[in-house]
Amino acid sequence: MKRKIIPLCLTWLFVCAAAYGQDSQVKTVSPAVEERLATLRAMKVEGGAVTLVKHDDSPTLTSADGRVVKNLPPRTIVKLVLHPAQGSNINVEIWLPDPEKWNSRFLGVGNGGAAGNINPVNLAGPVAGGYAAATTDMGTAPNSDSGVGNREVWKDFGFRATHLMTVAAKRVVADFYGKGPEYSYFNGGSTGGQQGLQEAQRYPDDYDGIVAAVPAHCRTPLHAYFLWNDQILRKCPFTKSQYSNVIAAGNEYMAAREIPAVAGKFVSDPRCDAKDIEAVVALALQKDPTLTKEHAEALRKLFDGPKHAVTGERIFNGIPFGSSLDAAHGHLYLFRWVFGTDKKLDEIDFGADIDTYTAALAPYLNAENADLSAFEKRGGKLIMTLGTADSVVPYHASLDYYDRVVEHFGSQDKVESFMSFYLVPGMSHGPGPGINQLPNLLEAVRNWREKGTVPGVLQARRVVDGKTELEMPLYPYPAKTGWDAATSSFKQVKGPRGGVDRVAERFRPPAKE
């Protein structure tokens, strides 16, 4: 694909807020810093404008939801608005630590859900760590309905806003510090993971290293999964108790395949087949006599996932065993983008309507190109993670994407030289029943790119109320964490690749500008 060098749900890694407050204690700046501010204020932005340049010495920031960040270093805040096309309106915010505190690196920070706002709390940590950092509202302000019938917003949300943010921010960095960044990194989860993979695929020169956590990269099939689940659960609702018993059935059935430390608590490898689905449904009915035949049929469809009503082709996979059924629906704004606000969502069919929806959005939103050769050749490094108990962004599509990257390069060893994928046992899109703390992945990808230190095994933990309940090694897929009964210790075991139905290719059409 020719690259133009132009400029979901909330993950637990990145939290969005509609607005924010800031304690203002702006002090007089030095003549040298004031000169740098003047340079930024005079900067001309093609197809946009600088809307704010200020130096802030306030050590405290308070977000709209009441969270307080303390011990912030002095920083320069720059805001931009970009209009690459009529109907496009992209907001960007950039934080720059004072020159003596800058680590000579730039960090792009991902968003969550439908974006539509900028939360400066997400920039606080990076700037405290010495990074010049930037984030964007992805062009969807003031809310997700900004994309209704607006193809330019589709492009912005899909890929353009993140790239333009990166180009503009690097220019601001160069103008402010007198030089560009030595290395550039991107860190995002959920929608931010989609942003990261789009960057690696479409604009491989933008970043030296990328962390794509729980990436919503198979975007239009994922939202078809949300709709599929939504329609089923509206027709056949479950109580909270029934939801809990279904989760327990999945954990109990899969326990025989688990290591002792997690057996029955959560599912660390939820790959399954039709026989497993039938067994879990039967066990759920046995555990909860309030579940009916209608519930059983609903569960079969939920665990199997959406298929095309006419051709039977796989659109997406189903809800993983041991994960939340209740969290696996909603997020239906993409259908309003295509069909308008008057279309009843329960009337959207999985035949012609899904074809229309896919044709409209998939070429812009999906990050499914397995050809990462340009990113690899320039020395780029990529870490991707997905939780096995995540029903908001289930593991299937990311596992299959990694496998397709291996198929493209023809060698597992080749892919492991620049890309690592971790299936995190029991991690969900929120707290989850299993692992909830990983090492600093940004630091890991930075050490990989700059020092050649391959991430390899990660020490993962489950921490509750400040206490570590479980600590275990996490190996890059397809390896798995096993148990050595003789030594009562964890060990690495060879795991299988694949094991999930591949989303049909026509629901993953080629990307376009």
N, C-alpha and C positions, 0 to 999 in steps of 0.2 A: 504494500500500500504506500503510495506517495505521501510523505509527511510534509505538511505545511509548517514551516517554522514561524508560526504566528503566536504573536503572543496568542435508616430504615427503622426506622427502628433505631434506637439509641444503643450503641455498644457500651459496655462498662469501661472501655478505654477512653471514650470521648463523649462528653456530655454537652449538649447544646442549650443555650438560653436565648430568649427572644431579645433581651436587652440587658444592660449592665450598668452598675454605678461604680465610680472610682473615687477614692479619697484623693483630693487634689491638694498637693503640697508642692507646687511648681516653684523651684528656686531659680535664681539667676544663673544662667549657664556661662561657661567660659567663652571668650571671643572665638576660639577655635571651633567649639561645638556650634556656636551661633552661625558661624560661616557655613558649616555643614548643613544646618537647618535651612539656611537661605538657599543653598544649592538645590535642596530637595523641593522647596516651595516654588522654585523657578523651573523645575523640571517639566518638560512637555511630554505628555503621554499620548501616543497615537491611538485615536479612537477612545479617548478617556480623559480623565483629569485627576490631579491631586486635590483631595478635598480637605485634608488635615495634615499638618506637620507640627508636632509639639514634643518638647522634652519634658519628661515626667520623673520627678524624684520621689514620688509617693511610695513608701515601702509596703503599702497595703492596697488591696483591690477587693471590692465586694461585688459579687455577681448578683444578677436579678433574683436568683433563687436563694440568696442569703449566704452562700458560701464565701468565706473570707480567705484570701491568700495573703500571707505576710512575708516579710523579709525580701521583698522584691528589690532588685538592683535598679539604679537609674537607667532609663531607657528612652529612646526616641520612638515615638509612635507615628506611623504614616498610614493614612487611609487613601485609597484610590477607588474610583468608579470607572469601569470599562464598558464600552459599548461597541463590540466588534461587528454588530449588525443591528439593523432596526428591529426592535422587539427584544433586544438583549440588554440586560442591566446587571453587571457583575460587581459586587463589592469585595474589596480586598483590604486586609489589615496586616501591617508589617510592624514587628517590634525589633528594635536594634539596640543591643547593649552598647554602652559607651565603648569607644575604640580600645581602651586598655583592657577591657573585659571580654572582648570578642575573641572567640576561638577559631576564627577564620573559616567558619562553616555556616552553611545555610540549611535550614530545615523547613520543608513544606509540611504543614499539619493538616490532616484529613478532617472531614466533617462527619455527621451522622444523619441517619434518616433521610428526609427530603431536603435537608440543609435549610436554606432560607434565612439564616442569620449567622452572625459571627459571635462566638463567645471568647472574649479575651483571656479567660481562665486557661484555655488551651495553649495560649502563648506564654503564660507565666512561667511554667516549668522550663521550657526550652531556653528562654532568655536568661533565666537564673543559672542555667547550665552553660551560658556563653554563646548560644546560637543566635544568629539573626534568623527570625522565624516569621512565617507568613501563613495565613489561612484565608479562605474565601467562603462566601455564602452560596457559591456554586450557581448564582444567577436565579435562584428560586424565591427570593424575597417578594412579597412579605410572607407568603405561605405557599404550600404545594400547588394550590390552584393557579398559580402564575403560569404553570405549564399547560393549562387547558387550551388546546388548539394552537399552541405557540411552538413551532418547530425550532426556533432559535433557543428557547429555554431548554428544549430536549438536548440540543447540542451542548449548551453550556453545562447542564447537569451531567451529561454523559462523559464529556472529556474536555471541552474547550475552556471552561472556567479555571480548571486546575492548571492547565498549561499556560494560559495567559497570566495567571497569578504568579507562576514560577518565573516566567520571562520578565515580567514587570518587577518582581521582588529582587531578582538578581541585578537588575539595572539600578534599583534603589540602593542595594548593598554596595555596588561598585561606586556609585556617586557619593555615598556617605563615607565609606572607609578609604576611598581612593584606590581600591582594588576589588576584584571579584572574589567570591569564595573559593578556597582551595578544594573543598569537597562539598557536595550537595546531597542531602538525604531527604527522604519522604517517610512519614510515619502516620499511618491511618488504620482505622478499624471499621468494619461494617461497610457503610458507604465510603469511608476513607480507604478501605481495602480495595474497593472498586476503583477509586481514584488512583491508587498506587499501581494497580495492574494496567490501567489505561495508560499511565505514563510510561511504564516499561514497554508496552506494546506499540504505542503510537509515537511517543517522543523519547526514545531511548537515550538521547543526549542530555535530558533535563536533570537526571539524578544519578549519582554514583552508587547509591544503595537505597533499598526500599524495604520497609516493613509493611506487609499487607496482612493485617490481622482480621480474622473472621470476614473475609472479603465477599461483598455482595456483587461479585463480578458477573455472574450468570443472571443478569438483572431481570430481563423480561420473563424468562421461565420461572425465576424465583417468585415474582409477583403473581404469575399464573397459579403457582402453588398456593399462595396466600388466598387467592380467589376461590380456588378449588376447595380448600379447607373451610373458608368462610361460608360458602354455599351449603356444604355438608353439615356444618355445625349449626347453621340457622334452621335447617330442616329437622335436625336431630340433636338438640342440645344435651349437654352433660352437666351434672352437678359438680361442685368442687370435690366432693367425696368420690364420685365416679372417676373424675380425672386422676385423682391420687391413686386409686386402685388400678387404673390402667397403667400408670407409670410403674407401680409396684410389680405388676405382672411382667412387664418388660424386664425389669431388673432381676426378678426371680428366675425367669426363664433363661436369661443369658448368663446367670451366675456360674453355671457349669463351665463356661468358656473363659472365666476370669481368673486372675491371680487372687490368692486368699485375701489380700489387703483391701480389695475393692468389691469382691463378689457379693452380690445382692444389694450393694449400696448405690452403684451406678454402672453404666455400660461403657466400657472403654473402647470397644470396637463393635458398633451397632450394625455392621454389614449383615444382611439377612436375605432370605429367599421367601418364596410363597409359602413353603411349609412352616417356616418360622413364624410368619405372620398369622397363619391359622392357629398355631400353637399358643401364641401370645393372646390372641383373641379368646380362645377357649379358656385359658387360664384366668383372664380378666373376668369372664362370665362366671367362672367357678368362685373367684374371690369375692365378687360383688353380685348378689342375686337381683339387685335392682336394674342391672343392665339387661336390656331387651334384645330381641332379634334385630330390631332396627339399629340399636347401638352396635351390635356385632357387624352388621353390614357397613355401617358408617366407619367403623374402625378398619375394616379391610381396605376401604377406599383411602382413608387417611394415611395408613401405613404404606400403601402401594404408591400413591401419588398420581398426579394428573397425566392422562393420556388423551390424545386427540380423539374427539368423538366420532370422526369419520374414518380416519386411517389407522387409529390405534397406536400411533407413534408416541414415543416417550417425550413428554413436555418437561417434566421434572420428576424427581423422586419424592418419596413420602416422608412423613414425620419419623425421626429416628426413635427406636425403642428407648424408653427411660427418659425421654424429654417431654417438655410441657406441650400438651395439645392446645391449651388455651392461648398460648403465646404465638401459635402458628397461623394466625389469620389476622385480618385487618391490613393496613398498609396498602390501600387500594387506589391511591391517588393516580397511579399511572394509567388506570383505565379511564379516569375522568379526563386525563390529558388527551386521550384518543377519541373517546365517545361523547365527551361533554358531561356537564353536571346533571343533565336531565335523564340520562340513561340509568335505568335501574340495574344495579350491580348483580342482583340475583337472576336477571334475564340474560346476562352475557353467557353465550354458549362456548363450548370448547371445540367448536368446528370453525365455521366461517369467521366468527368474531375474534377468536384467538389468532387466526391468520391475519386479519386486518390489524390487530394490535401489534403482532410481531413485525409485520412489514413496516409499520410506522415507527416504532421505537427501537427495535433490536439493533439496527446498524449503528446507532448512536450510543446507546446505553451499555450494551454488553461488552465486556472485556474478555474475549474468548480466543484471541489469536495465539496459538501455541508457538509461533515463530518468534522467539526472543533472541535471535542470533545477533541483531544489532546491539541490543543491550549487553549481551554476553561478550561480544567482541571489544566493547569499550571498557570492559572490566567491571561492569555492573554486578551487584550482589543483591539477592532477593530472599527474604525470609517470609514465609506464608504460614499462618496458623489457622486451625479450625477446631472448635470444641465438639466432642462427640455427643454432648447432651444439648446442643444448640438446635432448637426447632425454628428459630427466626432466620438464621442463615445455616441450613443444614450442611453437613460435611460433604455430601455426594459430589456436587459440582466441582468443588476445589480439588478433591481427590482425583476426579477424572481429568481435570485440567492439568494437574501435575503429570498424570500418566500420558496425556496427549503431548505434553512438552517432551517427555522421554521418547515417545514415538517419533516426534519430529526430529530430534537430534540423533536418534538411533542408539543412544548409549545412556544408561543410568549414571555411569561415572562422569560423563560429560556434563550432565545436568547438575549433578552434585557439586561440580566445581564452581557453580554460580547461584544455585537455587536450593533452598532447604524448605521442606514442608513438614510441619508437625501437627499430628492429630492429638489434641490434648484431652486426656481421659476425663470425662465428667464435667468439662467446662461448658457453660451455656452462654447465652447472650447477656445474661445477668450474673448473679452470684453462682447459681448452679449447684449440683450435689457433689461435685468432685473438685478437681484442681481449679484453683482460682487465683494463683499467683505464679507468674513466670519470671525468669530473670529479665533484665533490661534488654529488650530486643533491639532497640536503637543502638545501644552500645555494642551489642553483638554484631550487627550488620556493619557498623563503623569499623570495628576491629578486623572484621573479615576483609573489608575493602582496603583499609589502610595498612594493616599489618599481616594480612594473609592468614589470620587465625580463623579456621573453619569452626562454625558454631558447634557442630557435633552434638554430644549429649548435653541436655539442659536439666538442671535440677528444678523440678516443679514441686509446688507445695499447695496444700489446702490449709488455709488459715481461717479460724473462726474466733471472734472476740479476742484477737491478738495472739491466739495460741495455735501452734502448728499441729493439726490433727493427722496429716499425712505428708510425707515427703518421698518422692520417687524420681528416678531418672526418666527422662523423656528423650526418645531416640527419633531421628528423622525418618519419616515414612520412606520405604515400607517396613522398616524395622519396628518392633514392638517391645514393650516392657514385659518381660517374663519373670518367673520366680524359680529360684534354685532351692528346692526343698532340703537338699543335703546341707547347704550352708545357711539356709534361712535368709537369703539375700536376693535382691533384684538382679536380673541379668538381661542382656539384650538377646532377643530371639528374631529370627527371620520371619517377616510377615509377608502375606500375599499382596500383590498389586491387584487393582481392579476390584471386582465384586459389587459394583454398582451399575445400574442401567445407564447407558450414555444418553444424554439428551439428544434427540434427533437433530441432525445437522441443520435442517431448515429452520429450527428455532434458535439456531446460533449462526445467522447469516453473516457474511463478511462485513467488516466495519466500513463505514464511509464517512467522509467529512461533512 
